[in-house]
């Protein structure tokens, strides 16, 4: 009878560990270096296809304007400095390569 409360406490502790451990694995998106994590104002490269069945992909520089759960709105500058906004799939975007300071000097 003396061991019953101790056994019960250990059982509750073990059940708590089993239930709580999956939540320990969840991390906040801002803490993870995720390739599809974009920020407003970030410079990106849009991998544009003129038609879905086209084999050629054009790399177009753009800037992130808005974010949603499934798409990213980008702003593309035309040759006459006019801006066009387009909603695109984040899989069609690449991060713009960063230039290191040592390369500029």
Gaussian input, Z-matrix of N, CA and C with variables (Angstrom, degrees):
# hf/3-21g

backbone

0 1
 N
 C     1     B1
 C     2     B2     1     A1
 N     3     B3     2     A2     1     D1
 C     4     B4     3     A3     2     D2
 C     5     B5     4     A4     3     D3
 N     6     B6     5     A5     4     D4
 C     7     B7     6     A6     5     D5
 C     8     B8     7     A7     6     D6
 N     9     B9     8     A8     7     D7
 C    10    B10     9     A9     8     D8
 C    11    B11    10    A10     9     D9
 N    12    B12    11    A11    10    D10
 C    13    B13    12    A12    11    D11
 C    14    B14    13    A13    12    D12
 N    15    B15    14    A14    13    D13
 C    16    B16    15    A15    14    D14
 C    17    B17    16    A16    15    D15
 N    18    B18    17    A17    16    D16
 C    19    B19    18    A18    17    D17
 C    20    B20    19    A19    18    D18
 N    21    B21    20    A20    19    D19
 C    22    B22    21    A21    20    D20
 C    23    B23    22    A22    21    D21
 N    24    B24    23    A23    22    D22
 C    25    B25    24    A24    23    D23
 C    26    B26    25    A25    24    D24
 N    27    B27    26    A26    25    D25
 C    28    B28    27    A27    26    D26
 C    29    B29    28    A28    27    D27
 N    30    B30    29    A29    28    D28
 C    31    B31    30    A30    29    D29
 C    32    B32    31    A31    30    D30
 N    33    B33    32    A32    31    D31
 C    34    B34    33    A33    32    D32
 C    35    B35    34    A34    33    D33
 N    36    B36    35    A35    34    D34
 C    37    B37    36    A36    35    D35
 C    38    B38    37    A37    36    D36
 N    39    B39    38    A38    37    D37
 C    40    B40    39    A39    38    D38
 C    41    B41    40    A40    39    D39
 N    42    B42    41    A41    40    D40
 C    43    B43    42    A42    41    D41
 C    44    B44    43    A43    42    D42
 N    45    B45    44    A44    43    D43
 C    46    B46    45    A45    44    D44
 C    47    B47    46    A46    45    D45
 N    48    B48    47    A47    46    D46
 C    49    B49    48    A48    47    D47
 C    50    B50    49    A49    48    D48
 N    51    B51    50    A50    49    D49
 C    52    B52    51    A51    50    D50
 C    53    B53    52    A52    51    D51
 N    54    B54    53    A53    52    D52
 C    55    B55    54    A54    53    D53
 C    56    B56    55    A55    54    D54
 N    57    B57    56    A56    55    D55
 C    58    B58    57    A57    56    D56
 C    59    B59    58    A58    57    D57
 N    60    B60    59    A59    58    D58
 C    61    B61    60    A60    59    D59
 C    62    B62    61    A61    60    D60
 N    63    B63    62    A62    61    D61
 C    64    B64    63    A63    62    D62
 C    65    B65    64    A64    63    D63
 N    66    B66    65    A65    64    D64
 C    67    B67    66    A66    65    D65
 C    68    B68    67    A67    66    D66
 N    69    B69    68    A68    67    D67
 C    70    B70    69    A69    68    D68
 C    71    B71    70    A70    69    D69
 N    72    B72    71    A71    70    D70
 C    73    B73    72    A72    71    D71
 C    74    B74    73    A73    72    D72
 N    75    B75    74    A74    73    D73
 C    76    B76    75    A75    74    D74
 C    77    B77    76    A76    75    D75
 N    78    B78    77    A77    76    D76
 C    79    B79    78    A78    77    D77
 C    80    B80    79    A79    78    D78
 N    81    B81    80    A80    79    D79
 C    82    B82    81    A81    80    D80
 C    83    B83    82    A82    81    D81
 N    84    B84    83    A83    82    D82
 C    85    B85    84    A84    83    D83
 C    86    B86    85    A85    84    D84
 N    87    B87    86    A86    85    D85
 C    88    B88    87    A87    86    D86
 C    89    B89    88    A88    87    D87
 N    90    B90    89    A89    88    D88
 C    91    B91    90    A90    89    D89
 C    92    B92    91    A91    90    D90
 N    93    B93    92    A92    91    D91
 C    94    B94    93    A93    92    D92
 C    95    B95    94    A94    93    D93
 N    96    B96    95    A95    94    D94
 C    97    B97    96    A96    95    D95
 C    98    B98    97    A97    96    D96
 N    99    B99    98    A98    97    D97
 C   100   B100    99    A99    98    D98
 C   101   B101   100   A100    99    D99
 N   102   B102   101   A101   100   D100
 C   103   B103   102   A102   101   D101
 C   104   B104   103   A103   102   D102
 N   105   B105   104   A104   103   D103
 C   106   B106   105   A105   104   D104
 C   107   B107   106   A106   105   D105
 N   108   B108   107   A107   106   D106
 C   109   B109   108   A108   107   D107
 C   110   B110   109   A109   108   D108
 N   111   B111   110   A110   109   D109
 C   112   B112   111   A111   110   D110
 C   113   B113   112   A112   111   D111
 N   114   B114   113   A113   112   D112
 C   115   B115   114   A114   113   D113
 C   116   B116   115   A115   114   D114
 N   117   B117   116   A116   115   D115
 C   118   B118   117   A117   116   D116
 C   119   B119   118   A118   117   D117
 N   120   B120   119   A119   118   D118
 C   121   B121   120   A120   119   D119
 C   122   B122   121   A121   120   D120
 N   123   B123   122   A122   121   D121
 C   124   B124   123   A123   122   D122
 C   125   B125   124   A124   123   D123
 N   126   B126   125   A125   124   D124
 C   127   B127   126   A126   125   D125
 C   128   B128   127   A127   126   D126
 N   129   B129   128   A128   127   D127
 C   130   B130   129   A129   128   D128
 C   131   B131   130   A130   129   D129
 N   132   B132   131   A131   130   D130
 C   133   B133   132   A132   131   D131
 C   134   B134   133   A133   132   D132
 N   135   B135   134   A134   133   D133
 C   136   B136   135   A135   134   D134
 C   137   B137   136   A136   135   D135
 N   138   B138   137   A137   136   D136
 C   139   B139   138   A138   137   D137
 C   140   B140   139   A139   138   D138
 N   141   B141   140   A140   139   D139
 C   142   B142   141   A141   140   D140
 C   143   B143   142   A142   141   D141
 N   144   B144   143   A143   142   D142
 C   145   B145   144   A144   143   D143
 C   146   B146   145   A145   144   D144
 N   147   B147   146   A146   145   D145
 C   148   B148   147   A147   146   D146
 C   149   B149   148   A148   147   D147
 N   150   B150   149   A149   148   D148
 C   151   B151   150   A150   149   D149
 C   152   B152   151   A151   150   D150
 N   153   B153   152   A152   151   D151
 C   154   B154   153   A153   152   D152
 C   155   B155   154   A154   153   D153
 N   156   B156   155   A155   154   D154
 C   157   B157   156   A156   155   D155
 C   158   B158   157   A157   156   D156
 N   159   B159   158   A158   157   D157
 C   160   B160   159   A159   158   D158
 C   161   B161   160   A160   159   D159
 N   162   B162   161   A161   160   D160
 C   163   B163   162   A162   161   D161
 C   164   B164   163   A163   162   D162
 N   165   B165   164   A164   163   D163
 C   166   B166   165   A165   164   D164
 C   167   B167   166   A166   165   D165
 N   168   B168   167   A167   166   D166
 C   169   B169   168   A168   167   D167
 C   170   B170   169   A169   168   D168
 N   171   B171   170   A170   169   D169
 C   172   B172   171   A171   170   D170
 C   173   B173   172   A172   171   D171
 N   174   B174   173   A173   172   D172
 C   175   B175   174   A174   173   D173
 C   176   B176   175   A175   174   D174
 N   177   B177   176   A176   175   D175
 C   178   B178   177   A177   176   D176
 C   179   B179   178   A178   177   D177
 N   180   B180   179   A179   178   D178
 C   181   B181   180   A180   179   D179
 C   182   B182   181   A181   180   D180
 N   183   B183   182   A182   181   D181
 C   184   B184   183   A183   182   D182
 C   185   B185   184   A184   183   D183
 N   186   B186   185   A185   184   D184
 C   187   B187   186   A186   185   D185
 C   188   B188   187   A187   186   D186
 N   189   B189   188   A188   187   D187
 C   190   B190   189   A189   188   D188
 C   191   B191   190   A190   189   D189
 N   192   B192   191   A191   190   D190
 C   193   B193   192   A192   191   D191
 C   194   B194   193   A193   192   D192
 N   195   B195   194   A194   193   D193
 C   196   B196   195   A195   194   D194
 C   197   B197   196   A196   195   D195
 N   198   B198   197   A197   196   D196
 C   199   B199   198   A198   197   D197
 C   200   B200   199   A199   198   D198
 N   201   B201   200   A200   199   D199
 C   202   B202   201   A201   200   D200
 C   203   B203   202   A202   201   D201
 N   204   B204   203   A203   202   D202
 C   205   B205   204   A204   203   D203
 C   206   B206   205   A205   204   D204
 N   207   B207   206   A206   205   D205
 C   208   B208   207   A207   206   D206
 C   209   B209   208   A208   207   D207
 N   210   B210   209   A209   208   D208
 C   211   B211   210   A210   209   D209
 C   212   B212   211   A211   210   D210
 N   213   B213   212   A212   211   D211
 C   214   B214   213   A213   212   D212
 C   215   B215   214   A214   213   D213
 N   216   B216   215   A215   214   D214
 C   217   B217   216   A216   215   D215
 C   218   B218   217   A217   216   D216
 N   219   B219   218   A218   217   D217
 C   220   B220   219   A219   218   D218
 C   221   B221   220   A220   219   D219
 N   222   B222   221   A221   220   D220
 C   223   B223   222   A222   221   D221
 C   224   B224   223   A223   222   D222
 N   225   B225   224   A224   223   D223
 C   226   B226   225   A225   224   D224
 C   227   B227   226   A226   225   D225
 N   228   B228   227   A227   226   D226
 C   229   B229   228   A228   227   D227
 C   230   B230   229   A229   228   D228
 N   231   B231   230   A230   229   D229
 C   232   B232   231   A231   230   D230
 C   233   B233   232   A232   231   D231
 N   234   B234   233   A233   232   D232
 C   235   B235   234   A234   233   D233
 C   236   B236   235   A235   234   D234
 N   237   B237   236   A236   235   D235
 C   238   B238   237   A237   236   D236
 C   239   B239   238   A238   237   D237
 N   240   B240   239   A239   238   D238
 C   241   B241   240   A240   239   D239
 C   242   B242   241   A241   240   D240
 N   243   B243   242   A242   241   D241
 C   244   B244   243   A243   242   D242
 C   245   B245   244   A244   243   D243
 N   246   B246   245   A245   244   D244
 C   247   B247   246   A246   245   D245
 C   248   B248   247   A247   246   D246
 N   249   B249   248   A248   247   D247
 C   250   B250   249   A249   248   D248
 C   251   B251   250   A250   249   D249
 N   252   B252   251   A251   250   D250
 C   253   B253   252   A252   251   D251
 C   254   B254   253   A253   252   D252
 N   255   B255   254   A254   253   D253
 C   256   B256   255   A255   254   D254
 C   257   B257   256   A256   255   D255
 N   258   B258   257   A257   256   D256
 C   259   B259   258   A258   257   D257
 C   260   B260   259   A259   258   D258
 N   261   B261   260   A260   259   D259
 C   262   B262   261   A261   260   D260
 C   263   B263   262   A262   261   D261
 N   264   B264   263   A263   262   D262
 C   265   B265   264   A264   263   D263
 C   266   B266   265   A265   264   D264
 N   267   B267   266   A266   265   D265
 C   268   B268   267   A267   266   D266
 C   269   B269   268   A268   267   D267
 N   270   B270   269   A269   268   D268
 C   271   B271   270   A270   269   D269
 C   272   B272   271   A271   270   D270
 N   273   B273   272   A272   271   D271
 C   274   B274   273   A273   272   D272
 C   275   B275   274   A274   273   D273
 N   276   B276   275   A275   274   D274
 C   277   B277   276   A276   275   D275
 C   278   B278   277   A277   276   D276
 N   279   B279   278   A278   277   D277
 C   280   B280   279   A279   278   D278
 C   281   B281   280   A280   279   D279
 N   282   B282   281   A281   280   D280
 C   283   B283   282   A282   281   D281
 C   284   B284   283   A283   282   D282
 N   285   B285   284   A284   283   D283
 C   286   B286   285   A285   284   D284
 C   287   B287   286   A286   285   D285
 N   288   B288   287   A287   286   D286
 C   289   B289   288   A288   287   D287
 C   290   B290   289   A289   288   D288
 N   291   B291   290   A290   289   D289
 C   292   B292   291   A291   290   D290
 C   293   B293   292   A292   291   D291
 N   294   B294   293   A293   292   D292
 C   295   B295   294   A294   293   D293
 C   296   B296   295   A295   294   D294
 N   297   B297   296   A296   295   D295
 C   298   B298   297   A297   296   D296
 C   299   B299   298   A298   297   D297
 N   300   B300   299   A299   298   D298
 C   301   B301   300   A300   299   D299
 C   302   B302   301   A301   300   D300
 N   303   B303   302   A302   301   D301
 C   304   B304   303   A303   302   D302
 C   305   B305   304   A304   303   D303
 N   306   B306   305   A305   304   D304
 C   307   B307   306   A306   305   D305
 C   308   B308   307   A307   306   D306
 N   309   B309   308   A308   307   D307
 C   310   B310   309   A309   308   D308
 C   311   B311   310   A310   309   D309
 N   312   B312   311   A311   310   D310
 C   313   B313   312   A312   311   D311
 C   314   B314   313   A313   312   D312

   B1=1.4498
   B2=1.5196
   B3=1.3525
   B4=1.4591
   B5=1.5272
   B6=1.3226
   B7=1.4586
   B8=1.5280
   B9=1.3275
   B10=1.4609
   B11=1.5331
   B12=1.3434
   B13=1.4711
   B14=1.5339
   B15=1.3215
   B16=1.4640
   B17=1.5294
   B18=1.3286
   B19=1.4672
   B20=1.5274
   B21=1.3273
   B22=1.4614
   B23=1.5290
   B24=1.3247
   B25=1.4642
   B26=1.5300
   B27=1.3230
   B28=1.4678
   B29=1.5278
   B30=1.3323
   B31=1.4565
   B32=1.5278
   B33=1.3220
   B34=1.4697
   B35=1.5268
   B36=1.3162
   B37=1.4687
   B38=1.5307
   B39=1.3280
   B40=1.4644
   B41=1.5284
   B42=1.3237
   B43=1.4702
   B44=1.5233
   B45=1.3146
   B46=1.4621
   B47=1.5280
   B48=1.3218
   B49=1.4680
   B50=1.5228
   B51=1.3312
   B52=1.4641
   B53=1.5271
   B54=1.3153
   B55=1.4625
   B56=1.5246
   B57=1.3108
   B58=1.4638
   B59=1.5222
   B60=1.3149
   B61=1.4655
   B62=1.5239
   B63=1.3451
   B64=1.4639
   B65=1.5291
   B66=1.3026
   B67=1.4619
   B68=1.5218
   B69=1.3211
   B70=1.4625
   B71=1.5222
   B72=1.3308
   B73=1.4631
   B74=1.5253
   B75=1.3185
   B76=1.4556
   B77=1.5209
   B78=1.3185
   B79=1.4584
   B80=1.5127
   B81=1.2755
   B82=1.4530
   B83=1.5220
   B84=1.3407
   B85=1.4636
   B86=1.5188
   B87=1.3087
   B88=1.4590
   B89=1.5251
   B90=1.3300
   B91=1.4553
   B92=1.5241
   B93=1.3113
   B94=1.4555
   B95=1.5177
   B96=1.3297
   B97=1.4605
   B98=1.5212
   B99=1.3074
   B100=1.4496
   B101=1.5172
   B102=1.3379
   B103=1.4555
   B104=1.5207
   B105=1.3251
   B106=1.4534
   B107=1.5231
   B108=1.2843
   B109=1.4556
   B110=1.5215
   B111=1.3260
   B112=1.4558
   B113=1.5189
   B114=1.3224
   B115=1.4558
   B116=1.5191
   B117=1.3223
   B118=1.4612
   B119=1.5235
   B120=1.3320
   B121=1.4558
   B122=1.5183
   B123=1.3290
   B124=1.4660
   B125=1.5307
   B126=1.3171
   B127=1.4615
   B128=1.5256
   B129=1.3377
   B130=1.4572
   B131=1.5274
   B132=1.3226
   B133=1.4576
   B134=1.5255
   B135=1.3365
   B136=1.4566
   B137=1.5200
   B138=1.3180
   B139=1.4652
   B140=1.5252
   B141=1.3303
   B142=1.4624
   B143=1.5242
   B144=1.3331
   B145=1.4627
   B146=1.5232
   B147=1.3308
   B148=1.4637
   B149=1.5274
   B150=1.3348
   B151=1.4645
   B152=1.5251
   B153=1.3253
   B154=1.4711
   B155=1.5303
   B156=1.3331
   B157=1.4635
   B158=1.5287
   B159=1.3214
   B160=1.4599
   B161=1.5284
   B162=1.3197
   B163=1.4621
   B164=1.5204
   B165=1.3180
   B166=1.4658
   B167=1.5201
   B168=1.3175
   B169=1.4600
   B170=1.5212
   B171=1.3268
   B172=1.4605
   B173=1.5209
   B174=1.3129
   B175=1.4630
   B176=1.5217
   B177=1.3413
   B178=1.4596
   B179=1.5243
   B180=1.3367
   B181=1.4713
   B182=1.5262
   B183=1.3276
   B184=1.4630
   B185=1.5230
   B186=1.3398
   B187=1.4647
   B188=1.5196
   B189=1.3305
   B190=1.4601
   B191=1.5260
   B192=1.3485
   B193=1.4670
   B194=1.5281
   B195=1.3482
   B196=1.4663
   B197=1.5183
   B198=1.3356
   B199=1.4610
   B200=1.5236
   B201=1.3164
   B202=1.4598
   B203=1.5238
   B204=1.3115
   B205=1.4626
   B206=1.5252
   B207=1.3440
   B208=1.4629
   B209=1.5217
   B210=1.3337
   B211=1.4578
   B212=1.5187
   B213=1.3248
   B214=1.4563
   B215=1.5224
   B216=1.3326
   B217=1.4644
   B218=1.5208
   B219=1.3394
   B220=1.4597
   B221=1.5191
   B222=1.3239
   B223=1.4575
   B224=1.5261
   B225=1.3352
   B226=1.4589
   B227=1.5190
   B228=1.3163
   B229=1.4693
   B230=1.5243
   B231=1.3332
   B232=1.4594
   B233=1.5253
   B234=1.3230
   B235=1.4645
   B236=1.5262
   B237=1.3336
   B238=1.4700
   B239=1.5295
   B240=1.3092
   B241=1.4747
   B242=1.5243
   B243=1.3185
   B244=1.4569
   B245=1.5305
   B246=1.3314
   B247=1.4686
   B248=1.5243
   B249=1.3183
   B250=1.4612
   B251=1.5237
   B252=1.3357
   B253=1.4653
   B254=1.5205
   B255=1.3323
   B256=1.4551
   B257=1.5279
   B258=1.3536
   B259=1.4610
   B260=1.5203
   B261=1.3242
   B262=1.4636
   B263=1.5248
   B264=1.3107
   B265=1.4585
   B266=1.5278
   B267=1.3276
   B268=1.4656
   B269=1.5280
   B270=1.3330
   B271=1.4648
   B272=1.5247
   B273=1.3242
   B274=1.4594
   B275=1.5253
   B276=1.3318
   B277=1.4652
   B278=1.5222
   B279=1.3236
   B280=1.4652
   B281=1.5178
   B282=1.3061
   B283=1.4609
   B284=1.5179
   B285=1.3126
   B286=1.4588
   B287=1.5159
   B288=1.3326
   B289=1.4699
   B290=1.5176
   B291=1.3212
   B292=1.4650
   B293=1.5206
   B294=1.3245
   B295=1.4557
   B296=1.5175
   B297=1.3163
   B298=1.4566
   B299=1.5187
   B300=1.3257
   B301=1.4634
   B302=1.5210
   B303=1.3274
   B304=1.4609
   B305=1.5281
   B306=1.3272
   B307=1.4612
   B308=1.5235
   B309=1.3220
   B310=1.4622
   B311=1.5170
   B312=1.3066
   B313=1.4661
   B314=1.4931
   A1=111.87
   A2=116.79
   A3=118.78
   A4=111.02
   A5=116.92
   A6=120.79
   A7=113.17
   A8=118.36
   A9=121.48
   A10=112.43
   A11=120.99
   A12=119.11
   A13=112.73
   A14=116.54
   A15=119.96
   A16=110.68
   A17=117.07
   A18=121.06
   A19=110.51
   A20=116.62
   A21=120.79
   A22=110.84
   A23=117.43
   A24=121.50
   A25=110.99
   A26=117.16
   A27=120.87
   A28=110.33
   A29=117.38
   A30=121.53
   A31=111.16
   A32=117.04
   A33=121.02
   A34=110.30
   A35=117.26
   A36=121.64
   A37=111.13
   A38=117.59
   A39=121.13
   A40=111.88
   A41=116.94
   A42=120.26
   A43=110.08
   A44=116.74
   A45=121.19
   A46=110.94
   A47=117.92
   A48=121.08
   A49=112.00
   A50=116.57
   A51=120.50
   A52=110.45
   A53=117.44
   A54=121.21
   A55=111.19
   A56=118.68
   A57=121.84
   A58=113.58
   A59=119.51
   A60=120.66
   A61=114.42
   A62=122.08
   A63=118.57
   A64=113.12
   A65=117.75
   A66=119.41
   A67=111.71
   A68=118.36
   A69=120.83
   A70=110.62
   A71=117.69
   A72=121.60
   A73=112.18
   A74=117.92
   A75=120.60
   A76=109.05
   A77=116.11
   A78=120.86
   A79=109.24
   A80=116.88
   A81=122.69
   A82=109.13
   A83=116.65
   A84=120.72
   A85=113.39
   A86=117.19
   A87=118.39
   A88=111.75
   A89=117.41
   A90=120.41
   A91=112.14
   A92=117.01
   A93=121.50
   A94=108.77
   A95=116.75
   A96=120.87
   A97=107.51
   A98=116.43
   A99=123.20
   A100=109.70
   A101=118.81
   A102=119.60
   A103=113.91
   A104=118.26
   A105=120.09
   A106=111.90
   A107=117.71
   A108=121.54
   A109=108.44
   A110=116.02
   A111=121.31
   A112=109.62
   A113=116.07
   A114=122.56
   A115=108.85
   A116=116.21
   A117=120.83
   A118=108.81
   A119=114.89
   A120=120.80
   A121=113.68
   A122=117.31
   A123=121.27
   A124=109.95
   A125=116.51
   A126=122.52
   A127=108.19
   A128=116.01
   A129=121.84
   A130=109.68
   A131=115.22
   A132=122.07
   A133=107.14
   A134=116.11
   A135=122.70
   A136=107.95
   A137=117.31
   A138=122.58
   A139=107.52
   A140=115.95
   A141=123.16
   A142=111.24
   A143=115.07
   A144=122.18
   A145=107.14
   A146=116.75
   A147=119.61
   A148=111.36
   A149=116.81
   A150=122.26
   A151=108.06
   A152=118.02
   A153=119.59
   A154=113.87
   A155=117.21
   A156=119.79
   A157=112.74
   A158=117.19
   A159=121.38
   A160=110.81
   A161=115.49
   A162=120.46
   A163=111.60
   A164=117.32
   A165=120.42
   A166=110.85
   A167=114.93
   A168=122.01
   A169=107.66
   A170=115.99
   A171=120.74
   A172=108.51
   A173=116.26
   A174=121.27
   A175=107.97
   A176=115.55
   A177=121.54
   A178=109.17
   A179=118.06
   A180=119.93
   A181=110.59
   A182=115.89
   A183=121.33
   A184=109.17
   A185=114.31
   A186=121.36
   A187=108.66
   A188=117.29
   A189=122.28
   A190=109.03
   A191=115.80
   A192=121.73
   A193=111.16
   A194=116.84
   A195=122.03
   A196=109.13
   A197=115.31
   A198=121.85
   A199=109.59
   A200=116.33
   A201=120.97
   A202=107.44
   A203=116.92
   A204=119.45
   A205=112.45
   A206=117.83
   A207=119.67
   A208=114.21
   A209=118.15
   A210=120.44
   A211=110.81
   A212=113.93
   A213=121.76
   A214=107.26
   A215=116.40
   A216=118.78
   A217=108.46
   A218=114.64
   A219=120.17
   A220=109.65
   A221=115.37
   A222=122.01
   A223=107.42
   A224=114.99
   A225=121.91
   A226=107.83
   A227=116.66
   A228=122.07
   A229=109.52
   A230=115.27
   A231=120.52
   A232=109.08
   A233=116.70
   A234=121.53
   A235=112.71
   A236=116.92
   A237=120.31
   A238=112.00
   A239=117.62
   A240=125.78
   A241=113.67
   A242=117.73
   A243=121.36
   A244=108.60
   A245=116.99
   A246=121.43
   A247=110.34
   A248=115.26
   A249=122.30
   A250=107.66
   A251=116.81
   A252=121.64
   A253=109.15
   A254=116.47
   A255=122.45
   A256=109.63
   A257=115.90
   A258=120.97
   A259=107.25
   A260=117.36
   A261=121.38
   A262=110.24
   A263=114.48
   A264=121.97
   A265=108.13
   A266=119.01
   A267=119.90
   A268=113.72
   A269=117.52
   A270=120.24
   A271=111.78
   A272=117.46
   A273=121.95
   A274=111.51
   A275=117.12
   A276=121.50
   A277=110.40
   A278=115.11
   A279=122.35
   A280=107.88
   A281=116.40
   A282=119.77
   A283=108.69
   A284=115.92
   A285=120.68
   A286=108.07
   A287=119.05
   A288=119.49
   A289=111.29
   A290=115.40
   A291=120.49
   A292=109.72
   A293=116.23
   A294=121.98
   A295=107.52
   A296=116.24
   A297=119.78
   A298=109.86
   A299=115.83
   A300=121.30
   A301=112.20
   A302=117.53
   A303=120.36
   A304=111.35
   A305=117.56
   A306=120.70
   A307=111.33
   A308=117.30
   A309=120.76
   A310=112.56
   A311=119.61
   A312=122.47
   A313=112.37
   D1=-30.24
   D2=-179.93
   D3=-69.15
   D4=-29.36
   D5=-176.88
   D6=-84.48
   D7=-12.74
   D8=-177.57
   D9=-62.22
   D10=-48.10
   D11=177.75
   D12=-63.21
   D13=-35.78
   D14=178.56
   D15=-67.29
   D16=-42.95
   D17=178.30
   D18=-64.21
   D19=-40.10
   D20=178.35
   D21=-63.98
   D22=-42.35
   D23=179.34
   D24=-64.15
   D25=-40.88
   D26=178.39
   D27=-66.21
   D28=-40.57
   D29=178.60
   D30=-62.42
   D31=-45.51
   D32=178.18
   D33=-62.72
   D34=-40.89
   D35=178.62
   D36=-61.93
   D37=-44.84
   D38=-179.80
   D39=-66.42
   D40=-40.24
   D41=176.70
   D42=-63.15
   D43=-40.24
   D44=178.27
   D45=-62.33
   D46=-40.60
   D47=178.11
   D48=-63.96
   D49=-41.09
   D50=-179.26
   D51=-66.44
   D52=-41.43
   D53=-178.30
   D54=-74.82
   D55=-37.03
   D56=-174.03
   D57=-83.15
   D58=-23.35
   D59=-173.46
   D60=-61.92
   D61=-37.13
   D62=177.17
   D63=-62.63
   D64=-32.79
   D65=179.75
   D66=-71.13
   D67=-21.61
   D68=177.26
   D69=-69.54
   D70=-27.23
   D71=-176.70
   D72=-77.65
   D73=-18.79
   D74=-178.72
   D75=-75.04
   D76=128.48
   D77=177.74
   D78=-120.76
   D79=157.41
   D80=179.72
   D81=-73.86
   D82=140.44
   D83=-176.54
   D84=-59.07
   D85=-34.51
   D86=-178.00
   D87=-69.62
   D88=-17.44
   D89=179.61
   D90=-88.73
   D91=-12.78
   D92=-177.14
   D93=-102.19
   D94=136.17
   D95=176.64
   D96=-80.92
   D97=86.98
   D98=-173.72
   D99=-101.38
   D100=130.84
   D101=-176.48
   D102=-65.44
   D103=-22.49
   D104=-179.55
   D105=-98.87
   D106=16.57
   D107=179.60
   D108=-92.53
   D109=108.23
   D110=-178.41
   D111=-113.90
   D112=159.44
   D113=178.13
   D114=-126.70
   D115=151.07
   D116=177.58
   D117=-63.36
   D118=133.02
   D119=-178.60
   D120=92.45
   D121=-8.33
   D122=-179.02
   D123=-71.91
   D124=137.99
   D125=175.54
   D126=-81.86
   D127=131.43
   D128=-178.15
   D129=-134.97
   D130=170.54
   D131=173.53
   D132=-116.31
   D133=122.82
   D134=179.76
   D135=-89.84
   D136=122.50
   D137=177.44
   D138=-88.60
   D139=90.41
   D140=-170.32
   D141=-95.00
   D142=132.69
   D143=171.27
   D144=-114.68
   D145=131.24
   D146=-179.35
   D147=-67.56
   D148=-31.54
   D149=175.55
   D150=-138.57
   D151=150.57
   D152=-178.82
   D153=-59.08
   D154=-31.71
   D155=-178.84
   D156=-91.02
   D157=4.74
   D158=-179.57
   D159=-72.07
   D160=142.59
   D161=178.78
   D162=-88.21
   D163=-21.40
   D164=-177.40
   D165=-88.95
   D166=137.84
   D167=178.23
   D168=-119.06
   D169=126.80
   D170=177.54
   D171=-97.75
   D172=135.53
   D173=177.31
   D174=-97.38
   D175=112.40
   D176=-175.04
   D177=-115.62
   D178=124.53
   D179=176.94
   D180=-68.73
   D181=140.15
   D182=-178.42
   D183=-151.11
   D184=175.35
   D185=178.55
   D186=-132.22
   D187=137.82
   D188=179.86
   D189=-72.54
   D190=128.39
   D191=-178.28
   D192=-108.45
   D193=-46.14
   D194=-178.93
   D195=-139.71
   D196=156.18
   D197=178.28
   D198=-124.84
   D199=140.17
   D200=170.85
   D201=-131.93
   D202=179.44
   D203=-176.36
   D204=-69.49
   D205=-26.02
   D206=-176.31
   D207=-119.09
   D208=-19.47
   D209=-176.80
   D210=-137.47
   D211=166.11
   D212=178.16
   D213=-125.30
   D214=131.66
   D215=175.41
   D216=-92.58
   D217=127.06
   D218=-179.76
   D219=-117.04
   D220=158.75
   D221=176.09
   D222=-116.32
   D223=125.66
   D224=-179.12
   D225=-114.82
   D226=134.26
   D227=177.60
   D228=-92.83
   D229=131.42
   D230=175.19
   D231=-86.35
   D232=175.38
   D233=-178.11
   D234=-62.63
   D235=-30.96
   D236=-179.58
   D237=-89.97
   D238=20.82
   D239=178.72
   D240=68.03
   D241=10.20
   D242=175.12
   D243=-78.65
   D244=142.23
   D245=-178.12
   D246=-103.82
   D247=140.79
   D248=177.16
   D249=-125.01
   D250=133.22
   D251=176.30
   D252=-100.77
   D253=136.91
   D254=178.62
   D255=-138.34
   D256=138.53
   D257=171.84
   D258=-87.83
   D259=126.77
   D260=-177.64
   D261=-132.86
   D262=159.67
   D263=175.17
   D264=-72.74
   D265=133.12
   D266=-179.78
   D267=-60.47
   D268=-21.12
   D269=176.88
   D270=-68.81
   D271=-16.51
   D272=-179.81
   D273=-94.65
   D274=11.25
   D275=-179.72
   D276=-118.11
   D277=145.82
   D278=172.56
   D279=-121.63
   D280=148.79
   D281=173.44
   D282=-68.71
   D283=140.97
   D284=178.44
   D285=-69.94
   D286=132.78
   D287=-179.39
   D288=-62.63
   D289=134.93
   D290=-179.23
   D291=-84.84
   D292=136.72
   D293=177.66
   D294=-94.53
   D295=125.94
   D296=-179.86
   D297=-77.75
   D298=151.38
   D299=-179.25
   D300=-59.82
   D301=-34.45
   D302=-177.82
   D303=-66.39
   D304=-26.00
   D305=179.29
   D306=-75.72
   D307=-21.56
   D308=-178.17
   D309=-83.58
   D310=-19.17
   D311=-175.85
   D312=-95.14

